[in-house]
């Protein structure tokens, strides 16, 4: 009698272990991905050295085929642990990480997260992470327009520090608090002894609307030149119909004019982005934007009225394959002052055309 009992018990233990292994295999997942985006931009102002505007950090080469971003990423996710490591190359890395040490200029992400609650989606993450600010990312295929907005180009693409984040059980609310090394920094600026802070609140009442509020508070300068900076990013993303979507965004910042000064320099930038998806292959998108920075906090022109620039763009996208997209965009800037160089003269306008070919797997 015992002999016949032992067999099903042993079989049951074996099946239980097998099911546990399958469960762990399901929960513990490592993934690998790659992304590459080639581009060509023709700037009608014709910069002689091929490097275009000093306030643009993506697709910022004239009349040459180049790599904007090449990315290799490894990610791991289990029930209580997650980690990301991504290495990159391209003009995006050259321009955005120009102030970082050579060994860090090729790091796009390097972070580890630990879940600190058994019952709630509560995590602590630390390392080099994508920015919590803005409606656009460095990865072109994920954005509505081909090029990045002035708002995205002149606020952090990435950040280094630690964050605590919580996602509600129903997925409608996301909240996080951050401690950061600075304004788009891996290593701190020399002589800087300050800690910066940030927050993010995202609300998704349904699958068609996303509302986001993000902030940055801190000093990004050496101790002797300490100036507090306060910045807020607000945007809403709306899927108005199956084909038509829009993003409304508004960024505003303030920074002390000098150390200990009670007066602040203000900059702000409103944005309207729209996209119409004709079918699985064709899409049309546009953007209008304005960037006001009279005192040159973010973009210093050295002119009377500073950087007060209106921008517009229109792009057409064609998905060659499910993981390959070709995009073409016409974009222009009009400034209050003559700040755009053409030959040996300064102009108030700048117009350029960009094409890109992106692939991922």
ChimeraX attribute file (.defattr): number of C-alpha atoms within 10 A of each C-alpha:
attribute: neighborCount
match mode: 1-to-1
recipient: residues
	/A:1	5
	/A:2	6
	/A:3	7
	/A:4	8
	/A:5	9
	/A:6	11
	/A:7	11
	/A:8	11
	/A:9	11
	/A:10	11
	/A:11	11
	/A:12	12
	/A:13	12
	/A:14	12
	/A:15	12
	/A:16	12
	/A:17	12
	/A:18	12
	/A:19	12
	/A:20	12
	/A:21	12
	/A:22	12
	/A:23	11
	/A:24	13
	/A:25	12
	/A:26	11
	/A:27	13
	/A:28	15
	/A:29	13
	/A:30	14
	/A:31	10
	/A:32	13
	/A:33	12
	/A:34	15
	/A:35	18
	/A:36	22
	/A:37	23
	/A:38	18
	/A:39	23
	/A:40	21
	/A:41	23
	/A:42	19
	/A:43	22
	/A:44	13
	/A:45	19
	/A:46	17
	/A:47	18
	/A:48	11
	/A:49	8
	/A:50	15
	/A:51	15
	/A:52	21
	/A:53	15
	/A:54	11
	/A:55	15
	/A:56	20
	/A:57	24
	/A:58	22
	/A:59	28
	/A:60	23
	/A:61	25
	/A:62	24
	/A:63	17
	/A:64	11
	/A:65	14
	/A:66	18
	/A:67	20
	/A:68	27
	/A:69	23
	/A:70	21
	/A:71	19
	/A:72	17
	/A:73	17
	/A:74	16
	/A:75	17
	/A:76	15
	/A:77	16
	/A:78	16
	/A:79	14
	/A:80	16
	/A:81	16
	/A:82	20
	/A:83	19
	/A:84	21
	/A:85	19
	/A:86	20
	/A:87	18
	/A:88	22
	/A:89	18
	/A:90	19
	/A:91	19
	/A:92	20
	/A:93	22
	/A:94	18
	/A:95	17
	/A:96	19
	/A:97	21
	/A:98	12
	/A:99	14
	/A:100	16
	/A:101	11
	/A:102	9
	/A:103	7
	/A:104	15
	/A:105	19
	/A:106	18
	/A:107	17
	/A:108	24
	/A:109	21
	/A:110	19
	/A:111	19
	/A:112	20
	/A:113	19
	/A:114	17
	/A:115	20
	/A:116	14
	/A:117	10
	/A:118	9
	/A:119	8
	/A:120	12
	/A:121	17
	/A:122	18
	/A:123	19
	/A:124	19
	/A:125	20
	/A:126	19
	/A:127	20
	/A:128	23
	/A:129	23
	/A:130	18
	/A:131	18
	/A:132	23
	/A:133	27
	/A:134	24
	/A:135	20
	/A:136	19
	/A:137	18
	/A:138	22
	/A:139	17
	/A:140	23
	/A:141	23
	/A:142	10
	/A:143	13
	/A:144	24
	/A:145	25
	/A:146	27
	/A:147	28
	/A:148	21
	/A:149	25
	/A:150	20
	/A:151	23
	/A:152	19
	/A:153	19
	/A:154	16
	/A:155	17
	/A:156	20
	/A:157	21
	/A:158	21
	/A:159	25
	/A:160	25
	/A:161	20
	/A:162	21
	/A:163	20
	/A:164	19
	/A:165	19
	/A:166	18
	/A:167	17
	/A:168	13
	/A:169	11
	/A:170	8
	/A:171	14
	/A:172	14
	/A:173	17
	/A:174	17
	/A:175	18
	/A:176	19
	/A:177	19
	/A:178	22
	/A:179	20
	/A:180	26
	/A:181	23
	/A:182	25
	/A:183	24
	/A:184	20
	/A:185	21
	/A:186	23
	/A:187	14
	/A:188	20
	/A:189	18
	/A:190	10
	/A:191	13
	/A:192	17
	/A:193	15
	/A:194	19
	/A:195	15
	/A:196	19
	/A:197	21
	/A:198	20
	/A:199	20
	/A:200	20
	/A:201	19
	/A:202	20
	/A:203	17
	/A:204	17
	/A:205	13
	/A:206	9
	/A:207	9
	/A:208	13
	/A:209	16
	/A:210	18
	/A:211	18
	/A:212	22
	/A:213	19
	/A:214	22
	/A:215	22
	/A:216	24
	/A:217	22
	/A:218	22
	/A:219	24
	/A:220	25
	/A:221	20
	/A:222	15
	/A:223	15
	/A:224	9
	/A:225	14
	/A:226	20
	/A:227	20
	/A:228	21
	/A:229	22
	/A:230	19
	/A:231	20
	/A:232	20
	/A:233	23
	/A:234	21
	/A:235	22
	/A:236	18
	/A:237	19
	/A:238	17
	/A:239	16
	/A:240	11
	/A:241	11
	/A:242	10
	/A:243	12
	/A:244	16
	/A:245	19
	/A:246	21
	/A:247	20
	/A:248	16
	/A:249	21
	/A:250	18
	/A:251	23
	/A:252	18
	/A:253	21
	/A:254	18
	/A:255	22
	/A:256	19
	/A:257	18
	/A:258	14
	/A:259	12
	/A:260	11
	/A:261	11
	/A:262	9
	/A:263	11
	/A:264	17
	/A:265	16
	/A:266	21
	/A:267	22
	/A:268	19
	/A:269	21
	/A:270	18
	/A:271	20
	/A:272	16
	/A:273	21
	/A:274	20
	/A:275	21
	/A:276	18
	/A:277	16
	/A:278	12
	/A:279	10
	/A:280	11
	/A:281	13
	/A:282	16
	/A:283	19
	/A:284	20
	/A:285	21
	/A:286	21
	/A:287	20
	/A:288	17
	/A:289	20
	/A:290	23
	/A:291	23
	/A:292	21
	/A:293	22
	/A:294	21
	/A:295	21
	/A:296	18
	/A:297	19
	/A:298	17
	/A:299	18
	/A:300	14
	/A:301	21
	/A:302	12
	/A:303	14
	/A:304	10
	/A:305	16
	/A:306	21
	/A:307	26
	/A:308	22
	/A:309	20
	/A:310	18
	/A:311	20
	/A:312	19
	/A:313	22
	/A:314	21
	/A:315	22
	/A:316	19
	/A:317	23
	/A:318	17
	/A:319	17
	/A:320	14
	/A:321	11
	/A:322	11
	/A:323	12
	/A:324	16
	/A:325	20
	/A:326	21
	/A:327	23
	/A:328	21
	/A:329	21
	/A:330	19
	/A:331	20
	/A:332	16
	/A:333	17
	/A:334	19
	/A:335	21
	/A:336	15
	/A:337	18
	/A:338	17
	/A:339	22
	/A:340	20
	/A:341	17
	/A:342	16
	/A:343	11
	/A:344	6
	/A:345	10
	/A:346	13
	/A:347	16
	/A:348	14
	/A:349	20
	/A:350	20
	/A:351	16
	/A:352	17
	/A:353	18
	/A:354	22
	/A:355	21
	/A:356	24
	/A:357	21
	/A:358	22
	/A:359	18
	/A:360	16
	/A:361	11
